[in-house]
Amino acid sequence: MKLLRYGSWLGAIVLTIALAGCSGDDGSPGRDGIDGTAGTDGADGADGTDGTGASASRDLPTLQGHIPMFPEDNFHGNGVTGMDDDRVLPYDVQAAFNNDTFFWRVSYRGNEGKRHEYIRYTNGAWQREGGDRRDAQATLDGDVQQGDQTINSTIYEQRTTIMVNDPNAATNVTEFGKFGCFLTCHNYSRHMPEWTAANGHDGKYVIPGDTTGAASGDIVLDLWHWRGARSNPIGRADDQNILALDFIANDGNGGDTGGRKGDSGTSVFTSQGFDPVAGPDFLLNPDTTSGKFAFTWDNFWETPFYYMVRDDALQSGPLSPNPGTIALADAVALGYAPTEGDTVPRRILRGGAGSRADITATGTTFTPLTPDSSYGVWNVQMQRAMDTGNPDDIAMVPGQTYEAGFEVHLWEYTTRDHYVSFPVTVSVGPNASADIQAVSVAGAGPQQGPNWDEIPMTRLDLFQPGITTWEFLTGENENLNKAYTNAQGQLVGQAHSGSGAVNSGTACSGCHNVLTSDPVAPPIFDAGPMEDLTERRGGIWEDTPVVTP
């Protein structure tokens, strides 16, 4: 089987599934949550329609998203995310706090996305499986400047993040409340037209000049990062931060030179190593999996052993007791020998420690909306101490108001293919002028949270930003005579007509709505809704434009 180019909105869903007997692609629940009608099962190996670009010169096993219940032609543009064409993702936010704990609850529709990366034994050797769609395409194209060259299959978790700025802190992002996460997105961020492998994996950062009181390397934003595969099975999230950074565009070291970092301490996941001949460092502990050292590749979407945890997380999370690990040498001593298709997770979940393990995800639920459970509603709940006492966390203080931006990554995509919100204000307690008001509830600790039925809900409309970088918004790209050409040979303009307004401090929402149907005009002037503009900026999972000579 082979990976195919996702040249159109989603040749995304046209990546061929390498599981014999899989049925057709998902249909779509209707707008505002009404389920679509189930289509007929597809024939083996004929899921979807081939993309328009070149296919691989070699066969690659592929898996993607477990979307095989409805015909592809009913999948896109009929409300998969709740809005036509998937340009906008409705996203509901609630917030509360008790005596010592702050609670977020965000709700949205999307894919289950609870699997990430794996190690599989095939044709006498072990190989890595999993990665996002853009890196998979870069692997097919042999394009080292567009992504990872080791991706055999598209298996990638879905995620949601909350970026928080404290405008009253001595060190903060000065105009985050106007421009939000756009301040962290740059020309050299991963999967942008000018990104190269030398820039490293993560290009998210804030320029020190766009901060108050920050030097290069200082923490300026708090990041609550919920991961569907690498944290949620054990009821945790990932506590991270964003740095102010003087980014060196071509440092040549190929490392992570970006500014999204984990807080101090130990993360709640790690990556195990493997040797193509010897195998992975760890297998599934048979004492926790009814005798299984690995699950079979052909059972990928049905196995309950799609993740594994170290001993300190065996009893953690909504699915506990969890599948544990056993060292390869110990498994061999018990008689293990690999057979074709043996598969184990590459990522191993663990208890974590220190500031990076501050956030729990107790109360998170997924409600399927399709017969195969691949698509549904996520209610993601995160809790953390109001004041952790850690310098890499923003304390949530009653009576104070903060600025926040929200993001969602769906359908095996990451980086610029995510959904983002315009920034909003969040008050801890009553504040009529805040966009979101966190409600005070009785009790203390993460287990004494709110009754969410009694907490007000704020609807945000998230959109895809595409290649809308901070340099584009401020007019720097135009001044540098930058030009990009998309896959259709069309010029992707780098002249932002609103750059003067941005530089004078006009917020994004002062010129743009999100929805085409929004009857309320922006307060300054109507420069077009993001729902319409996103495709012009390489959004909706379109090919990465290339730099025009």
PAKE-462633 format. One line per 2 residues: number of its first residue (from 1); their letters; for each residue x, y, z of C-alpha. Coordinates in steps of 0.1 Angstrom, whole numbers. Each point is the difference from the previous one (the first is absolute). Example, Ala and Ser with C-alpha at 12.3 -4.5 7.8 and 13.67 -1.06 7.14 Angstrom:
1) as) 123 -45 78; 14 34 -7
***
This chain:
1) mk) 0 0 0; 12 36 -4
3) ll) -5 34 14; -16 25 -24
5) ry) 4 37 -3; -27 20 18
7) gs) 1 28 -25; -37 10 3
9) wl) -18 11 32; 7 -34 12
11) ga) 13 -23 -23; 5 -2 39
13) iv) -24 -27 2; 13 -17 -31
15) lt) 30 -16 16; -6 -36 -7
17) ia) -6 -22 30; 22 -31 1
19) la) -25 -21 20; -17 -26 -21
21) gc) -38 1 3; -2 37 11
23) sg) -32 16 -11; -5 35 -17
25) dd) 8 33 16; -21 19 26
27) gs) -31 18 -10; -7 31 21
29) pg) -23 9 28; -22 28 -12
31) rd) 5 36 11; -5 5 37
33) gi) 4 -36 8; -26 -19 -21
35) dg) 15 -33 -11; 4 -7 -37
37) ta) -13 -32 -16; 23 -30 0
39) gt) 14 -8 -35; 7 -35 -13
41) dg) 33 -17 8; 28 5 -25
43) ad) 18 -28 -17; 33 -12 14
45) ga) 28 24 -9; -23 25 -17
47) dg) -6 26 27; -5 35 -14
49) td) 14 14 -32; 36 4 -10
51) gt) 14 35 5; 12 21 -29
53) ga) 37 0 6; 27 -25 -6
55) sa) -1 -32 20; 29 -18 16
57) sr) 26 -18 -20; 0 -26 27
59) dl) -28 -17 19; -6 13 35
61) pt) -24 -15 26; -25 26 10
63) lq) -25 6 27; -20 31 6
65) gh) -26 12 24; -22 -31 0
67) ip) -26 17 -22; -15 -30 -18
69) mf) -37 1 5; -15 24 -25
71) pe) 7 9 -37; 27 26 -4
73) dn) -23 23 -21; -22 5 30
75) fh) 28 6 23; 12 35 -8
77) gn) -21 32 -1; -30 -15 18
79) gv) 8 10 35; 27 -23 12
81) tg) 11 27 24; -34 15 3
83) md) 5 26 -28; -1 -3 -38
85) dd) 34 -9 -16; 18 -4 33
87) rv) 13 36 -2; -13 7 35
89) lp) 0 -21 31; -26 9 27
91) yd) 17 -2 34; -17 4 33
93) vq) 19 13 31; -9 -2 37
95) aa) 22 11 29; -3 -3 38
97) fn) 21 0 31; -3 -11 36
99) nd) 21 9 30; 33 -12 -15
101) tf) -6 -15 -35; -9 15 -34
103) fw) -21 -21 -25; -4 3 -38
105) rv) -25 -20 -20; 0 3 -38
107) sy) -24 -18 -23; 3 -6 -38
109) rg) -7 -27 -27; 28 -19 -17
111) ne) 18 -33 -5; 8 -23 29
113) gk) 37 5 -6; 12 -21 30
115) rh) 29 -18 -18; 34 15 -8
117) ey) 32 -19 -9; 9 -37 -1
119) ir) 27 -25 -7; -9 -29 -23
121) yt) 17 -33 -10; -4 -6 -37
123) ng) 21 -19 -26; 25 -11 26
125) aw) 7 35 15; -14 25 24
127) qr) -10 34 -14; -16 32 13
129) eg) -36 7 -9; -19 33 4
131) gd) 3 37 -7; -21 29 -13
133) rr) -13 4 -35; 24 27 -11
135) da) 31 -19 10; -15 -31 -18
137) qa) -3 20 -32; 36 13 4
139) tl) 11 -36 3; -18 -9 -32
141) dg) 15 30 -18; 35 -4 14
143) dv) -2 37 10; 23 5 29
145) qq) -9 36 2; -37 -7 6
147) gd) 1 -26 28; 12 -33 16
149) qt) 13 -26 -24; -8 -30 21
151) in) -38 -1 0; -15 -33 -11
153) st) -35 6 11; -23 28 12
155) iy) -9 -7 36; -1 31 21
157) eq) -18 10 32; -25 29 2
159) rt) 6 28 25; -13 32 14
161) ti) 20 27 17; -7 32 20
163) mv) 26 27 -2; -2 25 30
165) nd) 16 34 3; 0 22 32
167) pn) -1 36 -12; 7 12 35
169) aa) 32 -20 5; 34 16 -2
171) tn) 8 -23 -29; -28 -5 -25
173) vt) -9 1 -37; -9 36 -5
175) ef) -29 -2 -25; -10 -36 4
177) gk) -36 11 7; -1 15 -35
179) fg) 19 -25 -21; 1 -32 21
181) cf) 19 -30 -14; 9 18 -32
183) lt) 28 16 20; 15 -35 4
185) ch) -1 -10 -37; 28 8 -23
187) ny) 14 -5 -35; 24 -27 13
189) sr) -25 -19 20; -3 -37 -11
191) hm) -20 -6 -32; 1 37 -10
193) pe) 14 8 -35; 34 11 13
195) wt) 5 -27 26; 29 -23 -6
197) aa) 12 -31 19; 28 22 15
199) ng) -26 20 19; -9 -28 23
201) hd) -33 -16 8; -18 28 18
203) gk) 0 36 -11; -25 15 24
205) yv) 13 30 19; -6 37 8
207) ip) 25 27 -12; 14 17 32
209) gd) -10 34 -15; -36 -10 1
211) tt) 2 -6 38; 1 21 31
213) ga) 30 -7 22; 13 -31 -18
215) as) 34 -9 -14; 7 -28 -24
217) gd) -6 -33 18; -25 13 26
219) iv) -34 -17 5; -28 23 -12
221) ld) -31 -22 -4; -15 -30 19
223) lw) -12 -29 -21; -25 -26 11
225) hw) 5 -29 -24; -25 -29 -1
227) rg) 11 -29 -22; -24 -27 -10
229) ar) 26 -28 -1; 30 12 20
231) sn) -18 12 32; -38 -7 0
233) pi) 0 -38 6; 15 7 35
235) gr) -21 30 7; 28 26 -5
237) ad) 9 29 -22; 34 15 -9
239) dq) 10 32 17; 21 21 -23
241) ni) 10 36 -8; 10 23 -28
243) la) 33 19 -1; 10 34 -12
245) ld) 28 -8 -25; 24 16 -25
247) fi) -5 -28 -25; 30 -9 -22
249) an) -16 -10 -32; 27 -23 -14
251) dg) 21 -12 29; 7 -33 -17
253) ng) -3 -22 30; -33 -16 -8
255) gd) -11 1 36; -29 15 17
257) tg) 8 37 -2; -36 12 6
259) gr) -15 14 31; -27 -25 10
261) kg) 15 -18 30; -10 -23 28
263) ds) -1 14 35; 27 -11 24
265) gt) -3 -36 12; -9 -32 -18
267) sv) -27 -3 -27; -28 -25 2
269) ft) 13 -19 -31; 33 -11 -15
271) sq) 12 -17 -32; 15 -34 0
273) gf) 28 -10 -22; 2 -29 -24
275) dp) 24 -19 -22; -12 -13 -34
277) va) 15 -34 8; -1 -3 38
279) gp) -33 17 4; -15 26 24
281) df) 13 7 35; -34 -10 15
283) ll) -30 -22 -9; -34 -3 16
285) np) 1 -17 34; -20 -32 -5
287) dt) -11 1 37; -21 31 -9
289) ts) -12 -10 -35; -13 -35 3
291) gk) 33 -15 -11; 8 22 -29
293) fa) 35 15 -6; -13 19 -30
295) ft) -31 6 -20; -4 -9 -37
297) wd) 2 27 -27; -32 -14 -16
299) nf) -18 7 33; 12 35 3
301) we) -34 18 3; -16 -26 23
303) tp) 27 -8 26; -4 14 35
305) fy) 39 -1 3; 6 30 -23
307) ym) 20 17 29; 22 -12 28
309) vr) 12 15 33; 28 -3 25
311) dd) -7 -13 35; -6 34 15
313) al) -30 5 -23; -15 -34 1
315) qs) -30 11 21; -3 35 -14
317) gp) -27 13 -23; -35 -9 -12
319) ls) 11 -33 -16; 21 -15 29
321) pn) 12 -25 7; 22 8 -30
323) pg) 21 -23 -23; 35 1 15
325) ti) 35 -6 -14; 26 -27 1
327) al) 37 3 -11; 7 -18 -32
329) ad) 27 -22 16; -25 -11 27
331) av) -26 -8 -27; 25 -21 -20
333) al) 8 -19 32; -37 -8 3
335) gy) 0 -14 -35; -9 30 -21
337) ap) 10 -1 -37; -14 26 -25
339) te) -25 -11 -26; -12 20 -31
341) gd) -21 29 9; 10 3 37
343) tv) -5 36 11; 7 20 32
345) pr) -4 36 8; 31 22 -5
347) ri) -12 25 26; -1 -12 37
349) lr) -22 19 25; 13 6 35
351) gg) -9 19 32; 21 30 -7
353) ag) 14 23 26; 6 37 8
355) sr) -16 29 -17; -5 -18 -33
357) ad) -24 -24 17; -22 27 17
359) it) -31 -5 -22; -24 -28 3
361) at) -28 -8 -25; -26 -17 23
363) gt) -35 2 -14; 10 -1 -37
365) tf) -24 -20 -21; -5 -10 -36
367) tp) -35 -7 -14; -1 -18 -33
369) lt) -23 12 -28; 9 -27 -26
371) pd) -6 -37 2; 37 -7 0
373) ss) 7 25 28; 26 19 -22
375) yg) -18 33 2; -19 17 28
377) vw) 0 27 27; 30 7 23
379) nv) -7 16 34; 36 7 11
381) qm) 3 10 37; 33 12 15
383) qr) 8 9 36; 30 17 16
385) am) 8 17 32; -9 37 -1
387) dt) 36 8 10; 25 -28 -4
389) gn) 28 21 14; 20 -9 -31
391) pd) 16 29 -20; -10 -17 -33
393) di) -37 1 8; -23 31 0
395) am) -19 2 33; -38 4 -4
397) vp) -9 26 26; -36 8 10
399) gq) -10 34 -12; 26 1 -28
401) ty) -7 -2 -38; 22 -19 -24
403) ea) 3 -4 -38; -3 -34 -17
405) gf) 1 -17 -34; -14 -34 -8
407) ev) 12 -26 -26; -11 -34 -12
409) hl) 19 -25 -22; -22 -26 -18
411) we) 2 -27 -27; 37 -10 3
413) yt) 11 36 -6; 22 22 21
415) tr) 19 34 -4; -17 25 -22
417) dh) -30 -23 -9; -15 5 35
419) yv) -30 21 9; 6 32 20
421) sf) -21 26 18; 3 38 1
423) pv) 12 9 35; -25 4 28
425) tv) 0 14 35; -6 -24 30
427) sv) -9 13 34; 5 -19 32
429) gp) -33 10 16; -26 25 -12
431) na) 10 25 -26; -27 11 -24
433) sa) 25 12 -26; 18 -34 -2
435) di) -8 -23 -29; 1 -30 24
437) qa) -7 1 37; 13 -28 22
439) vs) -26 -8 26; 9 -5 37
441) va) -12 -33 14; 2 -15 35
443) ga) 27 -24 11; 37 -6 -5
445) gp) 22 -22 -21; -3 -14 -35
447) qq) -27 -26 10; -25 27 12
449) gp) -7 16 -33; -31 17 -13
451) nw) -33 -14 -12; 6 10 -37
453) de) -37 1 -6; 0 31 22
455) ip) 30 18 -15; -6 24 -29
457) mt) 13 -11 -34; 17 23 -25
459) rl) -1 -9 -37; 32 8 -19
461) dl) 4 -6 -37; 35 -13 -9
463) fq) 15 2 -35; 30 -12 -19
465) pg) 27 27 -2; 21 -17 -28
467) it) 32 19 -7; -11 32 17
469) tw) 32 7 19; 9 30 22
471) ef) 23 12 -28; -29 0 -25
473) lt) -24 18 24; 25 28 8
475) ge) 11 5 -37; 35 -13 4
477) ne) -4 -26 -27; -11 27 -25
479) nl) 30 21 9; 23 -29 -5
481) nk) -15 -7 -35; -12 -34 10
483) ay) -23 -20 -24; -15 -34 3
485) tn) -16 -22 -27; -26 -27 9
487) aq) -4 -34 -16; -24 14 -26
489) gq) 27 25 -12; -18 30 16
491) lv) 18 27 19; -7 0 37
493) gq) 1 38 7; 23 12 27
495) ah) -14 36 1; -23 2 31
497) sg) -22 30 -5; -5 2 37
499) sg) 37 2 9; -2 37 8
501) av) -29 -7 23; 18 -28 17
503) ns) 31 21 6; -21 28 14
505) gt) -16 -24 25; -33 -9 -16
507) ac) -11 -35 11; -7 -28 -25
509) sg) -37 1 10; 0 37 -7
511) ch) 1 -8 -38; -11 -36 -3
513) nv) -30 -22 10; 4 -37 1
515) lt) -33 -11 -16; -12 11 -34
517) sd) -35 0 14; 9 22 30
519) pv) -24 30 -2; 22 21 23
521) ap) 25 21 -19; 35 4 15
523) pi) 5 32 20; 26 16 -24
525) fd) -8 -13 -35; -11 -32 -16
527) ag) 31 -16 -16; -16 -33 -6
529) pm) -9 -30 23; 27 -25 8
531) ed) -24 -28 -12; 5 14 -35
533) lt) 36 11 3; 15 -32 13
535) er) 3 -18 -33; 18 30 -15
537) rg) 26 -5 27; 6 -37 -6
539) gi) -25 -12 25; -24 -29 -1
541) we) 29 -24 -3; 13 13 -33
543) dt) 35 -7 -13; 27 22 14
545) pv) 8 29 -24; 35 1 -13
547) vt) 23 31 0; -1 16 -34
549) p) 35 9 -13
***
